[in-house]
Amino acid sequence: MKILILNHDEVVQLLPMQECIGVMREALIRLARGQVHQPLRMIVRPPDAAGVMGLMPSYMSGDDAAYALKTVCVFPENPSQGKDAHQGSVMLFSAETGELQAMMNASAVTAIRTAAVSGVATDLLAREDARELAIVGAGVQARTHLAAMSCVRSIERCRIASRTIEHARQLVDEMSDRFPFPLAAVETVAEALADADLIVTATNAKEPVLKREWISPGVHLNVVGSSSPKSREVDTGTMAAAALFVDRRESTLNQAGDYLFAASEGAIGPDHIRAELGELLTGSKRGRTSPDEITLFKSLGLAVEDLAAAAYLYKKAKELNAGTWVEF
């Protein structure tokens, strides 16, 4: 049997952002309809190690049933070496025989599908006239979120703040030619957020980088960077003030530091979660209720998103005879 191997660049080529947004919409709908089996991800966290390993299995039923497993190592200091903080592979398995069908670069899959899900959330929740984008962070996710936000809203300007102004300027220099709107590096998060109506936080921060007093009425936030119970990007005031939407309740209640810190301080509880994205897509729950409402999508990333991306890539690679096929 031959299996498909897709490297980073091949994943990027075969999975354009606009196409991935459509793939993620369908995956979230199927999750909401109960067509996905997905345990909570398992984190291997050795006390003295530089990073952690996450195991994310899932199964999707239907005519295109499949298993997938993403094994990803998260090393927060990698960006200082010019490497993505996420390293690993996504493996796709036959639902009929269990045979391994494909192995794909997890860094590329994660970067694209995470931003694509934020694109779905933004399309559902941001005001139609949202034009002013602020991005906090200047790493891989900042780059893919630029693409995702431009797919779903007519951005007129983007301001970028990072831990150092040099990182923000580097992103601007790299990405400015790819978008029809101006990008600007700014010194502070508060400066980036001034008058913004669309915000992305994509940092490795352990403590909040975003404060309630910096946020204008009617803003939509995609809070992406933290995926650990012990770290958060936004303060308790922001979590309490916003209508909260998630990819999956169970994951949020167990693994989202942005939610858990605010809950531990008594500011919010499980009822503060208005809906999962899939519930909005199927029409069973409501999204934004007024132009001045602050909406917040807390992204954790789901194994079914990796499965859906891998299945799409596998089908497309077969059609185009792309990638490397090896005997296994």
C-alpha positions, 0 to 999 in steps of 0.5 A: 500500500502507498501512503501520501506524504505532504511537506509544509509547502505542499500543504500550503499550496493545496490548501488555500485559505478560502478553500479551507474556510469552507472545509472548516464550516462543513467540519463544524456543522458535522460536529454540531450534528453529532457526526464526530467522535472526538475525545479531549486532547491529551497533553504530555507535559514533562516537568523539565522539558522545553515543550509539550506534546499533544495527541489529538485523535478524531473520527468522522462518520458518513460516506467519507468516514475517516480517522485522524491523529495529530501529534504536535509538539509545542515549543514556545521558544521556537520562533526565536530560532525562526521556527514555528512553535508547532511541530508534528504530523497529521495522520489520516487512516482508512475507516474501513481497514484502519490502514494509514493513508497519509502523513502531513506536516502539522505545522502547515495544517495547524497554521491554516486551519486555525486561521480558517476557523477564525475566518468562519467565526468572523464571518458569523459574528463580526459586524458586516462593516468591520474594516479596522483590523488589529493583530496582537502577535507577529508569528505564524498565526498572525500571518495566516490570520491576515489572510483569513480576515481578508477573505471574510471582510473588506479590510481597510487597514491593519495595525500590528503589535508584538512583544517587540516592535522589530517583530511587528515591522518584520511582519509588515515588511514581509506581508505588505505586498500580499494585501491591498490594504496598508499594514502598520507596526505600532509600539503598543497593544493599546495603539493597535486596538484604538478604533479597531472593530476586528481584533486577533490575539495570537501570542505566546503570552501567559498573562493578559496582553489585552485589557477591557478598557482598550476595546471599543463597542461592537468589536469582534475578537478572535482569541487564538494564542492560548491553548493551555489552562494556565495561560491567557491573552485577555483579561477577566473584564473582557471575558465578562463583557463579551458574548462568548462563542467557542469551537467546543464547550467541553474543550473550553471548560477544561482547557481554555485559560482565558475562560478558566481564569475568569471563571475562577475569579467568579466573573463568568460560568458555563452559561456565559458560553452562548454557542459553539460555532457549529450551532450558529452554522446549523441555526440552533443558536444566535450570534451577534444581537446588536451592533454595539455588542462585543463578541469573542471567539475563543479558539482552542483548535479541534482534532476534527479540524485537522481530520477535515483538512487532512481528508480534503488534502488527501482527496485533492492530492490524489486528483492532482497526483501531488505530494510524494507517494511511498510504499508502506 
